[in-house]
């Protein structure tokens, strides 16, 4: 995987809180165009919440998410907390009245003004990123069609005007976020039981303003065949299919929108083992055919190793290790990563008898009373959540 590829998605200091519960806490990573980024961890560690936050199912609490260089999600809690701290500092300065009180109060006031401006920008980007993207597309359509309309003959003009009107309508309804699509974990719950397969798959196209029924129908048939189903399935309902077929319908619904980023939220965990392999192979084929970038969320580390270019390990809402797939399996550093890897079953009864399972106990493993931890790059591309003492120990293990 080349590091020179353009960054498609960048997540900076993402926080997603539900009341006092910190589901995702200060998580940062990026995904390069064309790669598969695996996100692993135990149930409840924040993997799915991260995926749902990226696709704007949730309004994020704090941090920023950039897609194709444009901020699509922004939270303001961190700004508000800093403003609150600065106001307390100003109040304290007025009580104690130190010699440099005026200068310090002026600095705090200036910083508060900066943060208030950042809050306005964050709110605007979060609410209006799709609208601004639609404006850009409409401007592109106008620039493309105006010279054609000016040069068209009387016979060509009516058809060209119709094309222009249709293209303008689609551009107006297009959202930047639709270039990110999600495959949900449960193939049964994620499909509307009252809609036919054709209606389910075509729904995104209809919402996007496409009215040509013949085009929609042909597109649905094309996508069905692409994911290993047949045209006859278009008129059936979800309950008439097996779990693996339902997941293929979910994949078809996602890829018909021609997304650049696909978030696969444990797409194989509800399926039989033999079907899991088929779905993984299908995703691999689609990745090659459609030039997809994939955020692959899963429990099964052996599958993630096979499928992913880089892997991020999450624990209790935090990213504890991030590295290229081969590097992570060859040199796991964080104790939680080692614990996860030790839990991978091997298809050899003799090896299984002697396999040592590592238990992770954060209270016993870490002492953060003196030095606080952060995500640090120990070798190029290999990040570990550690403090100063642990960083020195990990570097010694790596021979650095």
C-alpha positions as CSV (number, residue, x, y, z in Angstrom):
1,X,0.0,0.0,0.0
2,X,1.6,3.2,-1.1
3,X,1.6,6.1,1.4
4,X,1.6,8.5,-1.6
5,X,-2.0,7.9,-2.3
6,X,-4.5,10.7,-1.7
7,X,-6.2,10.7,1.7
8,X,-9.9,10.1,1.1
9,X,-11.2,10.2,4.7
10,X,-9.6,11.9,7.7
11,X,-10.9,11.6,11.2
12,X,-9.5,14.1,13.7
13,X,-10.1,13.8,17.5
14,X,-13.6,12.2,17.0
15,X,-15.6,12.1,20.2
16,X,-19.1,10.6,20.3
17,X,-20.7,10.8,23.8
18,X,-24.2,9.6,24.8
19,X,-24.7,11.4,28.1
20,X,-21.9,10.4,30.4
21,X,-21.0,7.4,28.2
22,X,-17.9,8.1,26.0
23,X,-18.7,5.6,23.2
24,X,-15.8,7.1,21.1
25,X,-13.2,9.2,22.8
26,X,-10.6,11.2,20.8
27,X,-10.1,8.8,17.9
28,X,-8.0,9.9,14.9
29,X,-7.1,8.0,11.7
30,X,-7.1,8.4,8.0
31,X,-8.0,6.2,5.1
32,X,-6.1,6.4,1.8
33,X,-8.0,6.1,-1.5
34,X,-8.2,2.5,-2.7
35,X,-7.2,0.8,0.6
36,X,-9.1,-1.4,3.1
37,X,-8.9,-0.1,6.6
38,X,-9.8,-2.7,9.2
39,X,-11.3,-1.6,12.6
40,X,-11.3,-4.3,15.2
41,X,-12.1,-4.7,18.9
42,X,-14.5,-6.4,21.3
43,X,-18.2,-5.7,21.3
44,X,-19.0,-2.3,22.7
45,X,-15.6,-0.7,22.0
46,X,-17.0,1.9,19.7
47,X,-16.3,0.4,16.2
48,X,-19.9,0.7,14.9
49,X,-20.4,4.0,16.5
50,X,-17.3,5.3,14.7
51,X,-18.8,4.1,11.4
52,X,-22.2,5.6,12.1
53,X,-20.6,8.9,13.1
54,X,-18.7,9.1,9.8
55,X,-21.9,8.6,7.8
56,X,-23.7,11.2,9.9
57,X,-26.3,8.8,11.4
58,X,-25.1,10.5,14.7
59,X,-24.2,14.2,15.1
60,X,-20.7,14.0,16.5
61,X,-20.0,15.5,20.0
62,X,-16.5,16.8,19.2
63,X,-13.8,16.6,16.5
64,X,-13.9,16.8,12.7
65,X,-14.3,14.4,9.8
66,X,-13.0,15.3,6.4
67,X,-14.1,13.5,3.2
68,X,-12.3,14.4,-0.1
69,X,-10.7,17.4,1.7
70,X,-14.1,18.9,2.8
71,X,-15.3,18.8,6.4
72,X,-18.5,16.9,6.5
73,X,-18.9,16.4,10.3
74,X,-17.9,18.7,13.1
75,X,-18.5,18.7,16.9
76,X,-18.2,21.7,19.2
77,X,-17.9,20.3,22.7
78,X,-14.1,20.7,22.9
79,X,-14.4,24.3,21.9
80,X,-17.1,25.0,24.4
81,X,-15.2,23.3,27.2
82,X,-12.1,25.4,26.4
83,X,-14.2,28.6,26.5
84,X,-15.6,27.6,29.9
85,X,-12.1,27.0,31.2
86,X,-10.9,30.4,29.9
87,X,-13.8,32.2,31.5
88,X,-13.0,30.6,34.8
89,X,-9.4,31.7,34.4
90,X,-10.5,35.3,33.7
91,X,-12.7,35.2,36.8
92,X,-9.8,33.9,38.9
93,X,-7.4,36.5,37.6
94,X,-9.9,39.3,38.5
95,X,-10.0,37.9,42.1
96,X,-6.2,37.5,42.6
97,X,-5.2,40.6,40.5
98,X,-1.6,39.5,39.5
99,X,0.8,42.1,38.0
100,X,0.2,40.9,34.4
101,X,-3.6,40.6,34.9
102,X,-4.6,42.8,31.9
103,X,-2.3,41.0,29.4
104,X,-3.5,37.6,30.5
105,X,-7.1,38.6,30.4
106,X,-6.6,40.1,26.9
107,X,-5.0,36.8,25.7
108,X,-7.9,34.8,27.2
109,X,-10.5,37.1,25.6
110,X,-8.8,36.9,22.2
111,X,-8.7,33.1,22.4
112,X,-12.4,33.0,23.4
113,X,-13.2,35.0,20.2
114,X,-11.2,32.6,18.1
115,X,-13.0,29.6,19.6
116,X,-16.4,31.2,19.0
117,X,-15.5,31.7,15.4
118,X,-14.4,28.0,15.2
119,X,-17.8,27.0,16.6
120,X,-19.6,29.0,13.9
121,X,-17.4,27.4,11.1
122,X,-18.0,23.9,12.6
123,X,-21.8,24.4,12.7
124,X,-21.8,25.7,9.1
125,X,-19.7,22.8,7.8
126,X,-21.7,20.2,9.6
127,X,-25.1,21.6,8.5
128,X,-24.3,22.8,5.0
129,X,-21.5,20.6,3.5
130,X,-24.0,18.8,1.3
131,X,-25.6,22.0,0.1
132,X,-22.2,23.5,-0.8
133,X,-21.3,20.4,-2.7
134,X,-24.6,20.5,-4.6
135,X,-23.8,24.1,-5.6
136,X,-20.4,23.1,-6.9
137,X,-22.0,20.3,-9.0
138,X,-24.7,22.6,-10.4
139,X,-22.0,25.1,-11.4
140,X,-20.2,22.3,-13.2
141,X,-23.4,21.2,-15.0
142,X,-24.1,24.8,-16.1
143,X,-20.5,25.2,-17.3
144,X,-20.8,22.0,-19.3
145,X,-24.2,22.6,-20.9
146,X,-24.3,26.4,-21.6
147,X,-21.7,26.2,-24.5
148,X,-23.6,23.1,-25.9
149,X,-27.0,24.9,-25.7
150,X,-25.5,28.0,-27.4
151,X,-24.1,25.9,-30.3
152,X,-27.0,23.5,-30.7
153,X,-29.3,23.5,-33.8
154,X,-33.0,24.0,-33.6
155,X,-33.6,20.2,-33.9
156,X,-31.1,19.3,-31.2
157,X,-32.2,22.0,-28.7
158,X,-35.3,20.4,-27.2
159,X,-33.5,17.1,-26.3
160,X,-30.4,19.0,-25.1
161,X,-32.6,21.2,-22.9
162,X,-34.2,18.1,-21.3
163,X,-30.8,16.6,-20.6
164,X,-29.6,19.8,-19.1
165,X,-32.7,20.0,-16.9
166,X,-32.4,16.4,-15.7
167,X,-28.6,16.8,-15.0
168,X,-29.3,20.0,-13.1
169,X,-32.1,18.3,-11.0
170,X,-29.8,15.4,-10.1
171,X,-26.9,17.7,-9.2
172,X,-29.2,19.8,-7.0
173,X,-30.3,16.7,-5.0
174,X,-26.8,15.1,-4.8
175,X,-25.2,15.0,-1.4
176,X,-21.5,14.6,-0.7
177,X,-22.4,12.1,2.1
178,X,-24.0,9.8,-0.5
179,X,-20.5,9.0,-1.8
180,X,-20.1,7.2,1.6
181,X,-22.4,4.1,1.8
182,X,-22.8,1.6,4.6
183,X,-23.4,-2.2,4.7
184,X,-25.1,-2.9,8.0
185,X,-24.4,-5.8,10.3
186,X,-27.8,-7.4,10.4
187,X,-29.0,-8.2,6.8
188,X,-32.6,-8.9,8.1
189,X,-33.2,-5.8,10.2
190,X,-31.5,-3.4,7.6
191,X,-34.0,-4.3,4.7
192,X,-37.5,-3.0,4.6
193,X,-39.8,-6.1,4.6
194,X,-42.6,-4.2,2.8
195,X,-40.4,-3.2,-0.2
196,X,-39.4,-5.4,-3.1
197,X,-35.7,-6.0,-3.8
198,X,-36.0,-3.6,-6.8
199,X,-37.5,-0.9,-4.6
200,X,-34.8,-1.3,-1.9
201,X,-31.9,-1.2,-4.3
202,X,-33.3,1.7,-6.4
203,X,-34.4,3.9,-3.5
204,X,-31.1,5.9,-3.4
205,X,-31.4,6.6,-7.2
206,X,-35.0,7.8,-6.8
207,X,-34.1,10.1,-3.8
208,X,-31.2,11.5,-5.9
209,X,-33.8,12.8,-8.4
210,X,-33.5,10.1,-11.2
211,X,-36.9,9.6,-12.8
212,X,-36.1,7.5,-15.9
213,X,-37.8,4.2,-14.9
214,X,-36.1,2.2,-17.7
215,X,-32.6,3.5,-16.6
216,X,-33.4,2.6,-12.9
217,X,-34.6,-0.9,-13.8
218,X,-31.6,-1.7,-16.0
219,X,-29.2,-0.3,-13.3
220,X,-30.9,-2.5,-10.6
221,X,-30.6,-5.6,-12.9
222,X,-26.9,-4.8,-13.6
223,X,-26.1,-4.4,-9.8
224,X,-28.0,-7.6,-8.9
225,X,-25.9,-9.6,-11.4
226,X,-22.8,-7.9,-10.1
227,X,-23.4,-9.1,-6.5
228,X,-24.2,-12.7,-7.6
229,X,-28.0,-12.6,-7.8
230,X,-30.3,-12.8,-10.8
231,X,-32.9,-10.4,-12.4
232,X,-35.8,-12.6,-11.3
233,X,-34.9,-11.7,-7.7
234,X,-35.9,-8.0,-8.2
235,X,-39.6,-8.7,-7.7
236,X,-39.3,-10.6,-4.5
237,X,-39.3,-9.5,-0.9
238,X,-36.5,-9.8,1.7
239,X,-38.1,-12.7,3.7
240,X,-37.9,-14.9,0.6
241,X,-34.0,-14.9,0.7
242,X,-31.4,-16.6,2.9
243,X,-29.1,-14.6,5.2
244,X,-26.2,-14.5,2.6
245,X,-28.6,-13.4,-0.2
246,X,-30.0,-10.6,2.0
247,X,-26.5,-9.4,2.7
248,X,-25.8,-9.3,-1.1
249,X,-29.0,-7.2,-1.5
250,X,-27.6,-4.8,1.2
251,X,-24.3,-4.7,-0.7
252,X,-26.2,-4.0,-4.0
253,X,-28.1,-1.2,-2.3
254,X,-24.8,0.4,-1.3
255,X,-22.8,0.1,-4.5
256,X,-25.6,1.2,-6.9
257,X,-24.9,4.8,-5.6
258,X,-21.3,4.4,-7.0
259,X,-19.8,5.4,-3.6
260,X,-16.1,6.1,-3.2
261,X,-16.1,4.9,0.4
262,X,-17.9,1.8,1.7
263,X,-18.3,1.2,5.4
264,X,-18.8,-2.5,6.0
265,X,-20.1,-2.9,9.6
266,X,-19.4,-6.5,10.5
267,X,-21.0,-7.7,7.2
268,X,-20.2,-11.3,7.9
269,X,-20.8,-11.8,11.6
270,X,-24.4,-12.9,11.2
271,X,-23.6,-15.4,8.4
272,X,-22.5,-19.0,8.3
273,X,-18.8,-19.6,7.9
274,X,-19.1,-20.9,4.3
275,X,-21.2,-17.8,3.3
276,X,-18.8,-15.5,5.1
277,X,-16.0,-16.5,2.6
278,X,-18.4,-15.8,-0.3
279,X,-19.3,-12.3,0.9
280,X,-15.6,-11.5,1.6
281,X,-14.7,-12.6,-1.9
282,X,-17.5,-10.5,-3.3
283,X,-16.3,-7.4,-1.5
284,X,-12.8,-8.1,-2.9
285,X,-14.1,-8.3,-6.4
286,X,-16.2,-5.2,-6.0
287,X,-13.2,-3.4,-4.6
288,X,-11.2,-4.2,-7.7
289,X,-14.0,-3.5,-10.3
290,X,-15.4,-0.3,-8.8
291,X,-12.2,1.1,-7.3
292,X,-13.7,1.2,-3.8
293,X,-12.2,2.3,-0.5
294,X,-13.5,0.3,2.4
295,X,-13.7,0.8,6.2
296,X,-14.1,-2.8,7.3
297,X,-15.4,-3.3,10.9
298,X,-15.1,-6.8,12.3
299,X,-14.4,-9.1,15.2
300,X,-12.6,-11.8,13.3
301,X,-9.0,-10.9,13.2
302,X,-8.0,-13.6,10.8
303,X,-10.5,-12.2,8.2
304,X,-9.3,-8.7,8.9
305,X,-5.7,-9.7,8.3
306,X,-6.6,-11.3,5.0
307,X,-8.8,-8.4,3.8
308,X,-7.2,-5.2,5.2
309,X,-4.2,-3.1,4.3
310,X,-4.0,-1.3,7.6
311,X,-5.7,-2.2,11.0
312,X,-6.8,0.0,13.8
313,X,-7.5,-1.6,17.2
314,X,-10.1,0.0,19.5
315,X,-10.6,-0.6,23.2
316,X,-13.2,1.2,25.4
317,X,-13.7,4.0,22.9
318,X,-10.0,4.7,22.2
319,X,-7.7,3.7,19.3
320,X,-5.0,1.8,21.1
321,X,-2.9,0.6,18.1
322,X,-2.8,1.4,14.4
323,X,-0.4,-0.3,11.9
324,X,-0.2,-2.0,8.5
325,X,-1.7,-5.4,8.7
326,X,1.5,-7.5,8.4
327,X,3.3,-5.2,10.9
328,X,0.5,-5.5,13.5
329,X,0.5,-9.3,13.4
330,X,4.3,-9.5,13.4
331,X,4.9,-6.9,16.1
332,X,1.8,-6.3,18.3
333,X,2.9,-3.9,21.0
334,X,-0.2,-2.8,23.0
335,X,-1.2,-5.5,25.6
336,X,-4.8,-5.4,24.4
337,X,-3.7,-6.1,20.8
338,X,-1.7,-9.1,22.0
339,X,-4.7,-10.3,24.0
340,X,-6.9,-10.2,20.8
341,X,-4.3,-12.0,18.7
342,X,-3.9,-14.7,21.3
343,X,-7.7,-15.4,21.0
344,X,-7.5,-16.3,17.3
345,X,-8.3,-20.1,17.0
346,X,-6.1,-22.1,14.7
347,X,-7.3,-25.2,12.7
348,X,-4.8,-27.5,14.4
349,X,-5.8,-29.4,17.5
350,X,-2.2,-29.9,18.7
351,X,-1.5,-26.2,18.5
352,X,-4.8,-25.4,20.2
353,X,-3.9,-27.5,23.2
354,X,-0.7,-25.5,23.8
355,X,-2.0,-22.0,22.7
356,X,-1.5,-19.5,25.5
357,X,-4.4,-17.0,25.9
358,X,-3.4,-13.6,27.1
359,X,-5.8,-11.8,29.4
360,X,-5.8,-8.0,29.3
361,X,-6.3,-6.1,32.6
362,X,-5.8,-2.4,32.0
363,X,-5.4,-1.6,35.8
364,X,-2.5,-4.1,36.1
365,X,-0.9,-3.3,32.7
366,X,-0.8,0.5,32.9
367,X,0.3,3.2,35.4
368,X,-0.8,6.6,34.1
369,X,-0.4,8.4,37.5
370,X,2.8,10.2,36.4
371,X,2.7,10.4,32.6
372,X,-0.5,10.5,30.5
373,X,-0.9,8.4,27.4
374,X,-1.4,9.5,23.8
375,X,-1.3,7.9,20.4
376,X,2.3,7.9,19.4
377,X,4.1,6.8,16.2
378,X,6.9,4.4,17.2
379,X,7.9,3.3,13.7
380,X,6.7,4.7,10.4
381,X,2.9,4.0,10.2
382,X,2.8,2.1,13.5
383,X,1.0,4.0,16.3
384,X,0.5,2.9,19.9
385,X,-1.5,4.5,22.7
386,X,1.1,4.8,25.5
387,X,2.9,7.1,27.9
388,X,6.6,8.0,28.1
389,X,7.6,4.9,30.1
390,X,5.7,2.5,27.8
391,X,7.0,4.2,24.7
392,X,10.6,3.6,25.8
393,X,9.8,-0.1,26.6
394,X,8.1,-0.7,23.3
395,X,11.0,0.9,21.4
396,X,13.4,-1.4,23.3
397,X,11.3,-4.4,22.2
398,X,11.5,-3.3,18.6
399,X,15.3,-2.7,18.9
400,X,15.1,1.0,18.4
